[in-house]
Amino acid sequence: SEKAYKKALELDPKDEDTLFYLASFYSDITEYKKSIKIYKRLTVLNPNNADVFSNMGFTYFKMDKYKESEKAYKTALKLNPDNKDIFDNLNYIDSMNK
């Protein structure tokens, strides 16, 4: 729950796993702005984490921010070019822009 994640972050504010799960939690409960804020923080802490960029892309997509979603997915794909899910999601966004 949110309280447990926040308590864990009090002990270690830079814990990437806890931040990732909190961002995912916020996205799941449609608190998209909070989710994006944490994902952006994670990209600073670890700019090579494809999962963060992929989840950020999905969250932007749910916010109907397709350009931001596409940018995040492209970064995720550069970091993990063999990930079929990222590739498929990016293709889906590209098909919407046509």
Accessible surface in RSA format (square Angstrom, percent):
REM  Atomic radii and reference values for relative SASA: ProtOr
REM  Chains: A
REM  Algorithm: Lee & Richards
REM  Probe-radius: 1.40
REM  Slices: 20
REM RES _ NUM      All-atoms   Total-Side   Main-Chain    Non-polar    All polar
REM                ABS   REL    ABS   REL    ABS   REL    ABS   REL    ABS   REL
RES SER A   1    92.09  77.8  57.82  77.2  34.27  78.9  49.37 105.1  42.72  59.8
RES GLU A   2    50.69  29.1  49.67  37.6   1.02   2.4  11.43  22.1  39.26  32.1
RES LYS A   3   176.37  86.0 169.58 104.1   6.79  16.2 114.60 103.1  61.77  65.8
RES ALA A   4    60.34  55.5  47.24  72.9  13.09  29.8  54.91  77.3   5.42  14.4
RES TYR A   5    58.71  27.4  58.36  33.2   0.36   0.9  24.73  18.6  33.99  41.9
RES LYS A   6    98.39  48.0  95.93  58.9   2.45   5.8  54.79  49.3  43.60  46.4
RES LYS A   7   143.33  69.9 142.06  87.2   1.28   3.0  85.85  77.3  57.49  61.2
RES ALA A   8    38.53  35.4  32.17  49.6   6.36  14.5  35.01  49.3   3.52   9.3
RES LEU A   9    22.05  12.3  19.94  14.3   2.12   5.3  20.17  14.2   1.88   5.1
RES GLU A  10   141.94  81.5 109.73  83.0  32.20  76.7  46.69  90.3  95.25  77.8
RES LEU A  11   155.28  86.5 123.09  88.1  32.19  80.9 126.18  88.6  29.09  78.3
RES ASP A  12    69.05  48.4  67.83  67.5   1.23   2.9  23.28  54.8  45.78  45.7
RES PRO A  13    73.55  53.6  73.33  66.8   0.22   0.8  73.55  60.7   0.00   0.0
RES LYS A  14   140.30  68.4 131.81  80.9   8.49  20.2  75.85  68.3  64.46  68.7
RES ASP A  15    44.49  31.2  40.57  40.4   3.93   9.3   8.60  20.2  35.89  35.8
RES GLU A  16    63.18  36.3  57.95  43.8   5.23  12.4  21.04  40.7  42.13  34.4
RES ASP A  17    97.25  68.1  95.35  94.9   1.90   4.5  15.67  36.9  81.58  81.4
RES THR A  18    19.27  13.7  17.44  17.7   1.83   4.4   3.02   4.1  16.26  24.6
RES LEU A  19     0.65   0.4   0.65   0.5   0.00   0.0   0.65   0.5   0.00   0.0
RES PHE A  20    43.65  21.8  43.65  27.0   0.00   0.0  43.65  26.5   0.00   0.0
RES TYR A  21   119.71  55.9 117.74  67.0   1.97   5.1  71.65  53.8  48.05  59.2
RES LEU A  22     6.19   3.4   6.19   4.4   0.00   0.0   6.19   4.3   0.00   0.0
RES ALA A  23     0.00   0.0   0.00   0.0   0.00   0.0   0.00   0.0   0.00   0.0
RES SER A  24    26.27  22.2  24.65  32.9   1.62   3.7  24.75  52.7   1.52   2.1
RES PHE A  25    54.77  27.4  51.19  31.7   3.58   9.3  54.22  32.9   0.55   1.6
RES TYR A  26     8.37   3.9   8.37   4.8   0.00   0.0   4.77   3.6   3.60   4.4
RES SER A  27     6.70   5.7   6.08   8.1   0.63   1.4   4.44   9.5   2.26   3.2
RES ASP A  28   110.69  77.5  81.62  81.2  29.07  68.7  24.90  58.6  85.79  85.6
RES ILE A  29    82.89  47.2  64.64  48.2  18.25  44.0  71.22  51.3  11.67  31.7
RES THR A  30    90.93  64.7  73.54  74.6  17.39  41.4  48.37  65.0  42.56  64.3
RES GLU A  31    69.95  40.2  66.55  50.3   3.40   8.1   5.10   9.9  64.85  52.9
RES TYR A  32    45.20  21.1  42.45  24.2   2.74   7.1  28.91  21.7  16.29  20.1
RES LYS A  33   165.88  80.9 156.50  96.0   9.37  22.3 101.07  91.0  64.81  69.0
RES LYS A  34    96.22  46.9  92.84  57.0   3.38   8.1  61.34  55.2  34.88  37.2
RES SER A  35     0.00   0.0   0.00   0.0   0.00   0.0   0.00   0.0   0.00   0.0
RES ILE A  36    12.04   6.9  12.04   9.0   0.00   0.0  12.04   8.7   0.00   0.0
RES LYS A  37   156.46  76.3 150.19  92.1   6.28  14.9  96.30  86.7  60.16  64.1
RES ILE A  38    18.70  10.6  18.26  13.6   0.44   1.1  18.70  13.5   0.00   0.0
RES TYR A  39     1.72   0.8   1.72   1.0   0.00   0.0   0.00   0.0   1.72   2.1
RES LYS A  40   109.21  53.3 108.11  66.3   1.10   2.6  58.37  52.5  50.84  54.2
RES ARG A  41   100.85  42.3  93.90  47.9   6.95  16.5  45.82  62.6  55.03  33.3
RES LEU A  42     1.91   1.1   1.82   1.3   0.09   0.2   1.82   1.3   0.09   0.2
RES THR A  43    23.62  16.8  19.42  19.7   4.20  10.0   5.77   7.7  17.85  27.0
RES VAL A  44   123.16  81.0 101.14  91.6  22.02  53.1 107.25  93.2  15.91  43.2
RES LEU A  45    56.89  31.7  28.85  20.6  28.04  70.5  32.02  22.5  24.87  66.9
RES ASN A  46    45.19  31.2  43.75  42.3   1.44   3.5   6.30  15.2  38.89  37.6
RES PRO A  47    76.89  56.0  70.64  64.4   6.25  22.7  70.64  58.3   6.25  38.9
RES ASN A  48   109.29  75.4  91.28  88.2  18.01  43.4  23.22  55.9  86.06  83.2
RES ASN A  49    41.25  28.4  35.85  34.6   5.40  13.0   7.70  18.5  33.55  32.4
RES ALA A  50    11.60  10.7   8.01  12.4   3.59   8.2   8.01  11.3   3.59   9.5
RES ASP A  51    80.23  56.2  79.01  78.6   1.22   2.9  12.18  28.7  68.06  67.9
RES VAL A  52     1.36   0.9   1.36   1.2   0.00   0.0   1.36   1.2   0.00   0.0
RES PHE A  53    24.74  12.4  24.74  15.3   0.00   0.0  24.74  15.0   0.00   0.0
RES SER A  54    18.85  15.9  18.52  24.7   0.33   0.8   3.67   7.8  15.18  21.3
RES ASN A  55    45.56  31.4  43.66  42.2   1.90   4.6   4.99  12.0  40.57  39.2
RES MET A  56    14.76   7.6  14.76   9.8   0.00   0.0  14.49  12.3   0.27   0.4
RES GLY A  57     0.00   0.0   0.00   N/A   0.00   0.0   0.00   0.0   0.00   0.0
RES PHE A  58    97.98  49.0  97.98  60.7   0.00   0.0  97.98  59.4   0.00   0.0
RES THR A  59     1.24   0.9   1.24   1.3   0.00   0.0   0.00   0.0   1.24   1.9
RES TYR A  60    19.13   8.9  19.13  10.9   0.00   0.0  10.26   7.7   8.87  10.9
RES PHE A  61    50.52  25.3  49.01  30.4   1.51   3.9  49.01  29.7   1.51   4.3
RES LYS A  62    67.76  33.1  42.12  25.8  25.64  61.0  34.19  30.8  33.56  35.8
RES MET A  63    39.75  20.6  16.21  10.7  23.53  56.0  23.47  20.0  16.27  21.6
RES ASP A  64    98.46  69.0  80.88  80.5  17.59  41.6  20.87  49.1  77.60  77.4
RES LYS A  65    85.05  41.5  80.52  49.4   4.53  10.8  43.18  38.9  41.87  44.6
RES TYR A  66    67.52  31.5  64.03  36.4   3.49   9.1  44.10  33.1  23.42  28.9
RES LYS A  67   172.26  84.0 164.47 100.9   7.79  18.5 109.22  98.3  63.04  67.2
RES GLU A  68    73.60  42.3  69.70  52.7   3.90   9.3  31.03  60.0  42.56  34.8
RES SER A  69     0.00   0.0   0.00   0.0   0.00   0.0   0.00   0.0   0.00   0.0
RES GLU A  70    32.42  18.6  32.42  24.5   0.00   0.0   2.26   4.4  30.15  24.6
RES LYS A  71   153.09  74.7 148.59  91.2   4.51  10.7  95.65  86.1  57.44  61.2
RES ALA A  72     4.54   4.2   1.42   2.2   3.12   7.1   4.24   6.0   0.30   0.8
RES TYR A  73     3.50   1.6   3.50   2.0   0.00   0.0   1.37   1.0   2.13   2.6
RES LYS A  74    98.58  48.1  97.08  59.6   1.50   3.6  50.37  45.3  48.21  51.4
RES THR A  75    41.35  29.4  40.81  41.4   0.54   1.3  20.94  28.1  20.42  30.9
RES ALA A  76     0.00   0.0   0.00   0.0   0.00   0.0   0.00   0.0   0.00   0.0
RES LEU A  77    33.76  18.8  32.90  23.5   0.86   2.2  32.90  23.1   0.86   2.3
RES LYS A  78   172.46  84.1 143.10  87.8  29.37  69.9  93.26  83.9  79.20  84.4
RES LEU A  79    63.24  35.2  32.35  23.1  30.89  77.7  35.32  24.8  27.92  75.1
RES ASN A  80    50.76  35.0  49.10  47.5   1.66   4.0   7.20  17.3  43.56  42.1
RES PRO A  81    95.53  69.6  75.75  69.0  19.79  71.9  75.75  62.5  19.79 123.0
RES ASP A  82   136.00  95.3 105.68 105.2  30.32  71.7  37.32  87.8  98.67  98.4
RES ASN A  83    41.02  28.3  32.64  31.5   8.38  20.2   9.25  22.3  31.77  30.7
RES LYS A  84   144.03  70.3 135.56  83.2   8.48  20.2 113.37 102.0  30.67  32.7
RES ASP A  85   103.40  72.4 101.10 100.6   2.30   5.4  24.07  56.6  79.33  79.1
RES ILE A  86     1.77   1.0   1.72   1.3   0.05   0.1   1.72   1.2   0.05   0.1
RES PHE A  87   102.16  51.1 102.10  63.2   0.06   0.1 102.10  61.9   0.06   0.2
RES ASP A  88    56.87  39.8  50.63  50.4   6.24  14.8  25.47  59.9  31.40  31.3
RES ASN A  89    55.86  38.5  54.14  52.3   1.72   4.1   5.47  13.2  50.40  48.7
RES LEU A  90    14.26   7.9  14.26  10.2   0.00   0.0  14.26  10.0   0.00   0.0
RES ASN A  91    67.47  46.5  63.47  61.3   3.99   9.6  22.12  53.2  45.35  43.8
RES TYR A  92   128.73  60.1 123.64  70.3   5.09  13.3  85.03  63.9  43.70  53.9
RES ILE A  93     1.68   1.0   1.68   1.3   0.00   0.0   1.68   1.2   0.00   0.0
RES ASP A  94    43.35  30.4  41.49  41.3   1.87   4.4  15.86  37.3  27.49  27.4
RES SER A  95    65.78  55.6  49.06  65.5  16.71  38.5  40.97  87.2  24.81  34.8
RES MET A  96    79.35  41.1  45.93  30.4  33.42  79.6  54.43  46.3  24.92  33.0
RES ASN A  97    90.64  62.5  53.71  51.9  36.93  88.9  29.84  71.8  60.81  58.8
RES LYS A  98   205.54 100.3 139.15  85.4  66.39 158.1 118.27 106.5  87.27  93.0
END  Absolute sums over single chains surface
CHAIN  1 A     6407.6       5651.8        755.8       3535.2       2872.4
END  Absolute sums over all chains
TOTAL          6407.6       5651.8        755.8       3535.2       2872.4
